Amino acid sequence: MRLDDLRRTSAFRLTLLFSALLIGSVLLVFELTYWQASSLLMERLDHSLVHESDELRLTPEAEQIAEINVLVGSDPHGDWLAGLFAADHHRLAGNVDGWPSHTRVDGVVRTPREGLDSFPGSARHELRVLAEALPDGRLLLIAHRANDVDAVRTVILRAMSVGLVASVLLALVGGLLTSFASLRRIETMRRATMAIVTGDLSLRLPTTGKGDDFDKMAQMVNVMLADIQRLIADIKSAGDNIAHDLRTPLTRLRTRLEGALRRGGDVTPHRAAMADAIQDTDQLLTTFRALLRISEVEAGERRAGFRTVDLVALAGAAAELFEPIASQRRQHLISNFAANASLHGDPDLLFEAVANLLDNAVKYAPMGGVIRLDVTSDAQITVQDNGPGLPGDLQENLFKRFTRGDKARHTPGNGLGLSLVAAVAKLHGLTLAVEDAMPGCRVRIGG
């Protein structure tokens, strides 16, 4: 597994993207913290300067010099700077050497930009300065170094630097770990896919059970593989059944034509052989038409003609069609329809599906048997007979092509009717179920 492969993974790129957003968020938080802390400390420092200025201004003139000397003398770190000056800028008290130039005498606290040479050590520290005129005309200058503010800023900047480096490292490590995990899953799926490509359709893509994106994708692919495996099995089974079902009529057709050719002379045997040949050809054409019909339905080409279908009227027409056929076998066709039942679909295909179910019921119900056709208000159509029913092993494959209920194949048919019913049900999104009616068989189609 190469590093270049890791860089190309979506997981690595997404991790870097989210890491960049995280780093940006961290920097924004640090910046806000830096600004808020600096503003708060600077505000407190300015408040202290204003407070000291007010105290000195309210102090009697005779005591102001002593008060200033006490202020600067009681500060062991030398953070406080103060000076009392005459109107001509002559220093009267304090630890400021001289009146700084360009200083505004307005009682507003500000950071001086010029004249810092008058403040001891001011080149190394930010200062907050307040200058105002006293009632007697003298000038008061008071300042304080912003050491605490600088210290907090330094701490925040160091924390920002460490946090930024840690965030970048965590982002890279997280991206690598996530990419390694993704590549392992992809490699596992690739191996399984290659095994499937070689022809083993029974294999499935592995899942971890976590329900993540890879599991969801693997589940969807596994569903498709199951359908492909089923379709291929159906194709193989259909090919085998076609070979089995069509071999007999083709052999019979050839034998009759060959016999007619050998007999020669009389026209009557030739005409009889030609009639039998046409009958066998019709049977072959019926089989192929049924196969094409099923393929057309399974391809979903009839969805454009969907409309609201009256199932009661449709089932009534199907029952009316098969009533004479059932009567010939002395069978009783009982209809039980709801007052109203409808479905959105293709009426011709739905009629064909019901007709196929009734055709099977008539074929397999005994002489004098009973056939029921029910339509419920929730669009359920049920066809039931009291024939021999179906063995359990046949029910699973009943709707596959060329599956015949009579293994001896004595009953006319090609085993494609129920396959067409299944295709119509799937096209309409309906369920198709076969149940044991004890005796007989019950087939239910509906939503």
N, C-alpha and C positions, 0 to 999 in steps of 0.2 A: 504494500500500500504506500504510494508515493505522496509526498507533501503537495505536489501539484494537483493530485486528485482531491486532496482535502480542500484546497483553495477554490476548487470549482464546484464544490457541493453547495446546494441551496442552504443547507443548515449552517454552514460556515459563514456564508454571506449574510444570512439573516441575523446570525449571532453578532457579527460585526456591526450591522446596522443598528440593532437594538442596543448594543454596547455603546455605540457612538451617541445614541439618544440618551442613554443612561449617563454617560460622561458629561454630555451637555447639561443634563439636569443637575448633576452634582456640582458642576461649575456654576450654574445659575444659583443654586442654594448657597454655595460658598460666597458668591459675590453679594448676594442679599445679606448674608450673615456679616460679611466684612463691612458692608455699608451701614447696616443697622448698628453694629457694635461701635463703629467709629463715630457715627452720628450721636449715639447715646453718650459715650464717654466725652466727646467734644462738647456736647450740650451741658453736661455736668461741670466740666472745666470752666466753660463760659459763665455758668451760674456762680461758681466760686469766685471768679474775678469780679463779677458784678456785686456779689455780696461783700467782698473785701473793700471794693471801691465805695460802696454805700456806708460801710462802717467807718472808713477813714474820712469820708466827707462829713459825717455826723460827729466826728471827734473834734473837740475844741482845738483851735489853732495852736495853742501852746503845747498840746500833747501830740500833734500829728507827726512831728519829726520822731519822737520817741516810739510812737506806735509803728511807724514804718521800719525803724531799726529793729524793733522787736519781731516784726513779721519776717524780715529777711534773716535775722539772727537766729531765730528758732527753727529754721529750715536746714537740717543737716545736709540734705542732698543738693541744696542750691537751686531748687526748682522754681522758687518764687523770686521774681525780679521786680523791684519797686524803686521809685524815685520821686522825690518832691522837688520841683524846680520853680525858680522865680519866673516872672513874666518874660525876662530876657533869656531864658533857658539856662540860667546859672543853677547848678545842682545845690540843693539844700540838705538832702538826706537820701539814703538808699544805696543800693549796690549797682546802680546803672551809671556808667561813666559819664555819659552826656546825652543830651536830648537827641534822639534819632531823627534824622532828616525825613521829610515826607510823611510824618506821622500826623494823622488826622485827630484833632481834638474835638471829638463829638460824642464821647461816651459809648461808642459802639465797639464790641469785641470783634477783632479781626486778626488775620494772620498777616504780618507786615511783609511786603515784598522788597522793600529797600531800607537801607539804614540799619541792617542787622549788626553792623560792626560795633554798635554802641552796647550790645547785650553780650555779656560774657558767655562764651561757649555756644552762642546762638547758631553757629554754622553747622553744628552737629544735631540740632534738635529743632523740631517745629515749635513755634511760639504762638501763643494767643495773647494779644496785647489790647489793653484798654487805656485810652488817654482822655482826660476831661479837665475842664477848668473849674477850680474851686471858687467859692463866692468871693474870696479875698483877692482873686486874680492870679494866684499861684496855679501851677500846672501839676496834676497828679498823673503819673505813669505807672501802671501796674501790669505785670506779665507773668506767664507761667509756662514752663516747658511742657509739651504734650508727650511726656515720656510714657505714661500709662497707655495712651492711645497708640503710640508707636509699638509698644510691647504687644498689645492685643492684635494689632495689624500683622506683626511678625508671626505670632502664633497661628493666626488664621491662614496666612500665606504658606507657612510650613505645612499646616494640615491640608491645604489645598494641593500642594505639590505631592505630598505623600498619598493623599486620596486619589489624585489623578493617575499617578504611576500604578497604584494598586488596582484601580479600575481598568486601566489598559491591560495589565497583566491578567487580571481575572477574565477580561473579555477574550483575550487570546486563548487562555487555557480553556475557558468554557466553549469557545468556538471549536477548538481542536477536539475536545472530548465529545461534543455533540456531533461533530463531523465523523469522528471515528465510529460512534454508535450508528449513525445513519449509513455509513459505508458498509459496516458489518451486516446490517439488515439488507441493504441492497445487494451485497455479495451473496447472501443466503438466498435471496429471491432469484438472483441471476443463475445460480447453480440449479435451483429447482426448475427455472424456466428452460435452461438448456437440456435438462433431463426430459422435460415435457416435449421440447422440440424434437428430440430424438425419437419420439413415438410413444412414450409412456404417459398416456392421458389420464391414468388413474392417480397420478401425483397431483398435489395441490401446493400452492404457495404457503409457507409456514406463517403462523400467527403467534403472537405472544400472549394474547388475551388481555392486553392493556387497553384495547379500544382506541389506540392512537391512529394517526393518519395512515401509517403503513399497514396496520391491521385492517382498516376500512378498505384500503386499496386492494389488499390481498383477498379480502372477502368478496369484493366485486369481481376480481379476476377469477376466483375459484368458482363463483356462480357461472361465469361465462364458460369456464373449462368444463363444468358439469353439463351445461347445455351442449357444448361442442361434443363432449363424449357421448351424450345421449343421441345427438343427431347423427354422429358417425355410426353408432351402433344401430340406429334406425335405418341408415342407408345400407349398412351391411345386411341387416335383417331383410330389408326390402329387396335388395338384390338377390339374396338367397330365395326369398319367397316368390319373387318374379320368375326366377329360373324354375322353381318348382311348379308354380301355378300355370305358367305359360307353356311349359314343356309338353304337357298333355294335349292341350288344344292344337298346338303347332304340329305335334306328331300325328294326331288324328287327321288334321288338315292335309298333311303331306301324304298320309296313307290313302286317304280317299281320292286325292288327285291322281296319285300313282295308279290306284286300282282302276279309276275311270280311263286313264290313258291306256292301260293294258287291255281292257275289255274291248274297246273300239266298237265299230259297227253301230249297234242300236243307240238311238238318241236318248231313250228314256233313262237308262242307268246314268248317262252323262248328266242329264238334267238333275237327277236326284243327288248325284255327287256334288254338282255345283251348288245346289241348295244347302247341302250340309256344310260345304266349304264356306259359303256366305254366312251361315249361322256361326260357325267357329270364328270367322273373321270378325263378325259383330261382337262376339264375346271378348276377343282381344282388344278391339277398339273401345269397348265399354270399360275395360280395365285401364287402358291408357288414358281415357278421358277422365276417369275417376282420379287417377294419379295427378294429372294436370290440374284438376279442380282443387285437390287438396293443396298442391303447391301454390296455386293462386290465392287461396284463402290464407294459408300460412304466411304469405308475403305481405298480407295486409292491404292488398290493392283495392279492397271493396269498402274501406272506411269512408271514402268520399260520399258514398250513397246512403250513409246512416240517416235515419229519421225515426220518429216515434212510431212504434209498431204496436198495434192492438193484438196482444197475445191471445185473447179470447177468440177473436175472429180467425186468427191464424190457426190456432189449434182446432177450431171447429171445421175449417176447410180441410185440414189434414185428416181428421176423424171421418169426415164425409167421403174423402178419397179412399180410405182403407175399409170402410164399412162393408162394401160389397165383397172385398177379398176375404175379410173375416167371416162373412156369412157363408161363403163357399166352403169354409172349413168348420162351419157350425160353431164358430167362436162368438162370444159376446163382447162387444166393444163398448165399455161403459165410460162415459165422459162426465167429468165433474169440474165445472169451470166457475171461477169467482165472478162476481158481477162486473169487476173492472180490473184489468191488469195490463200494463204497458211496459215497453222497454225500448231504449234507444239503440237502434241497430239496423241491419239490412234485412228486410222482410223475406226476400227470396232465400237467403242463406239460412235464416231461422226456420223457415218452412221446410227446407231441405233437411235440416237437422232433425226436426220432429218427425218428418216422414221416414227418415232412416231408422229412428228408434221404433216407430210403429211397424215398419217392415220387419225388423228383427223380432219384435214381439209376436207378430203373426206367424213368422217362420217357426219359432221355437215353442210357442204355446201348443198344447196338444189339441186334437180334434175335440170340439165342444168346450175348449178352455175359455178362460176369462182374461180380458185385457183391459186395463184401466189407463185412462189419460186424464191427468189432473192438472189444473192451472190455478195457482193461488194468487191472492191479491198482491203478494210481494214478488211477483214475477218468477215464481218457481214452476217449472214444468216437469212432471213426473210421468214416466211410462212404466207400467208394471204388468208382468204376465205371471201365470202359474205353471210355467214350463219346468224343465229339469233344473234350471238354475245354472250357476257357474261354479266350477271347482275353484278353491282359493288360489291355486297357483296360476290360474288363467286370468283372474281379475286384474292382476298387476299389469299384464301386457295386453289387456283387452282392447285398448285404443291405439295400439300400434298397427302399422299397415300390414295387411295380409294375415292378421290374426283371426283364426276361425274358431268358433265355439264348438263345432263338430270336427274333431280331429280326423275323421274318416273322409271329411269333405263331401258328404253325400248331399248336403243341402246346397241348392244353387246360390251362387254369390262369389265375390272375389275378396272378401275380408277387408274392404276399404270403407264400408259405410260408417262404422264407428270412428274410424280415423278422421273422416270428414266432420263428424259431429264434434270430436275433440278440437279440430282446427277452428270450427265455427265458434265454439265456446271460448277458446283462447282469444280469438279476434275480438269478441265482445266483452272480454274480461269477466266471463262467467265461470263458475265452478261446475265440474262434471264429476258425479259420484255414482258408483255402482254398489248396490246393497243386496243382501240376500233377503228375498221376500218370504221364504219358507212356507210354501214352495215357490219356486220361480225366481225371477230377477227383477229388481227395481232400479231404474236409471233416473237420476235427478239432475236437471240442468237449471241453473239460476244464479242470481247474484249472491 
